[in-house]
């Protein structure tokens, strides 16, 4: 059955990314014109708008891959996954790295990004998240000063159950990850202590 929610997510991201790109290009032209004018320099206002556009683009790219439809047999470059993570988390309290293969299925890229978004909630004070691929398996290691795992979110996820009740919009990844795992034919393994978290699939 067609996943209408994922298609809506894809449509929204697809329709927003073009105008955001146009705004970014316009800001670059304005900054170049200001820099070329005698005695002028790009203003703080231009810098602020440019930074905001870059952050919006990063979020759209992340949400398009994590929440959008993953077509059968579609692939994504590992380099793109790394760029999306770097742009999305750039300047934040989370240091996120990935070592994906040169190409991976869009379905597995989606699972990986949803897993990162889930792990992020366990690191409210910031920390390190590292994704690695080996022999077709994906492992994610998260590290922080003190893990904060909400049982309402993590218990259904680690038991393979669907989590739909009492979710806030910022927690929708916990409902989507089990579905994405099932569609990819993967099962989640989970381990943690007070400072570390490991997910594998």
C-alpha positions in Angstrom: 0.0 0.0 0.0 1.2 3.5 -0.8 2.6 5.4 2.2 0.7 8.6 1.8 2.4 10.3 4.8 5.9 9.7 3.3 4.7 10.9 -0.1 3.4 14.1 1.5 6.7 14.6 3.3 8.5 14.1 0.0 6.3 16.6 -1.8 6.7 19.3 0.9 10.5 18.9 0.9 10.7 18.8 -2.9 8.6 22.0 -3.3 10.4 23.9 -0.6 14.0 23.1 -1.6 13.9 25.0 -4.9 12.7 28.4 -3.5 15.2 28.0 -0.6 18.0 27.4 -3.1 16.9 30.5 -5.1 16.9 32.6 -1.9 20.4 31.3 -1.1 21.6 32.2 -4.6 20.1 35.7 -4.3 21.9 36.2 -0.9 25.2 35.2 -2.5 24.7 37.8 -5.2 23.9 40.5 -2.7 26.9 39.6 -0.6 29.2 39.7 -3.7 27.8 43.1 -4.7 28.3 44.5 -1.2 31.9 43.2 -1.1 32.7 44.7 -4.5 31.3 48.2 -3.6 34.0 50.6 -2.3 34.1 50.8 1.5 31.2 48.3 1.8 31.2 44.9 3.4 28.5 42.3 3.7 26.2 43.3 6.5 25.4 41.4 9.6 21.8 41.2 8.3 22.9 39.5 5.1 25.1 37.1 7.1 22.2 36.2 9.4 19.8 35.6 6.5 22.4 33.5 4.6 23.0 31.4 7.7 19.3 30.9 8.2 18.8 29.8 4.6 21.7 27.3 4.9 20.2 25.8 8.1 16.7 25.6 6.4 18.3 23.8 3.4 20.0 21.4 5.8 16.8 20.6 7.5 14.9 20.1 4.3 17.5 17.7 3.0 17.5 15.7 6.2 13.7 15.5 6.5 13.4 14.6 2.8 15.6 11.5 3.3 14.4 10.6 6.8 10.7 11.2 6.4 10.1 11.0 2.7 9.2 8.0 0.5 12.0 5.5 -0.1 11.4 4.2 -3.6 12.0 0.5 -4.4 15.6 0.0 -5.4 16.5 3.7 -5.1 20.0 4.4 -3.9 21.8 7.4 -2.3 25.5 8.2 -2.3 27.3 7.7 1.0 28.9 11.1 0.5 25.4 12.7 0.4 24.5 11.1 3.7 27.7 12.5 5.3 27.0 15.9 3.9 23.4 15.9 5.2 24.5 15.0 8.7 27.3 17.5 8.7 25.1 20.3 7.5 22.2 19.4 9.8 24.3 19.1 13.0 26.9 21.8 12.1 27.2 24.3 14.9 25.1 22.2 17.3 26.1 20.4 20.5 26.0 17.1 18.7 29.1 15.8 16.8 27.8 13.3 14.3 30.0 11.4 11.9 29.3 8.6 9.4 31.4 6.1 7.4 28.9 4.8 4.9 29.7 2.8 1.7 30.0 4.6 -1.6 26.3 3.9 -2.3 23.5 2.5 -0.1 19.9 1.9 -0.6 17.6 4.8 0.2 15.7 2.6 2.6 18.8 1.9 4.7 19.8 5.6 4.5 16.4 6.4 5.9 16.8 3.9 8.7 20.2 5.3 9.6 19.0 8.9 9.7 15.9 8.0 11.8 18.1 6.2 14.2 20.3 9.3 14.6 17.3 11.4 15.2 16.2 9.0 17.9 19.6 8.9 19.5 19.8 12.7 19.5 16.9 12.8 22.1 19.1 10.7 24.5 21.8 13.3 24.4 20.1 16.5 25.6 23.3 18.1 26.7 25.1 17.2 23.5 27.6 14.4 22.7 29.0 12.3 20.0 27.2 10.0 17.5 29.1 7.8 15.1 27.6 5.6 12.3 29.5 2.8 10.7 28.8 0.1 8.1 30.4 -3.3 8.1 29.4 -6.4 6.0 25.9 -4.9 5.4 25.2 -4.2 9.0 25.0 -0.7 10.5 26.2 0.2 13.9 25.6 3.5 15.8 27.6 4.5 18.8 26.4 7.4 20.9 28.4 8.9 23.8 27.5 11.7 26.3 28.1 12.7 29.9 24.8 11.2 31.0 22.2 9.4 28.8 18.6 10.4 29.1 16.4 7.6 27.8 12.6 8.2 28.0 11.0 4.8 28.6 7.9 6.0 26.9 9.9 6.3 23.6 12.6 3.7 24.0 10.8 0.7 25.5 8.4 0.2 22.5 11.3 0.8 20.0 13.6 -1.8 21.6 10.7 -4.3 21.9 9.9 -3.9 18.2 6.5 -2.4 19.0 4.9 0.6 17.2 4.9 3.7 19.3 2.1 6.1 18.4 0.5 7.3 21.6 1.3 10.6 23.3 4.0 11.4 20.7 5.0 15.0 20.2 5.9 16.2 16.7 9.6 16.2 17.6 9.4 12.5 18.5 7.8 11.2 15.3 11.0 9.4 14.4 10.2 6.8 17.2 7.0 5.8 15.4 8.7 5.8 11.9 11.9 3.8 12.8 10.2 0.4 13.5 8.2 0.8 10.2 11.4 1.7 8.2 13.2 -1.3 9.8 10.5 -3.7 8.9 10.4 -2.4 5.3 14.2 -2.8 5.1 14.0 -6.4 6.6 16.1 -5.4 9.6 15.8 -5.9 13.3 17.2 -3.6 15.9 19.6 -4.5 18.7 20.1 -2.1 21.5 22.4 -1.7 24.5 23.2 1.2 26.8 24.7 2.4 30.1 24.8 5.8 31.8 27.1 7.3 29.2 26.9 5.1 26.0 24.3 3.9 23.6 24.6 1.3 20.9 22.1 0.6 18.1 22.7 -2.0 15.4 20.5 -3.1 12.5 
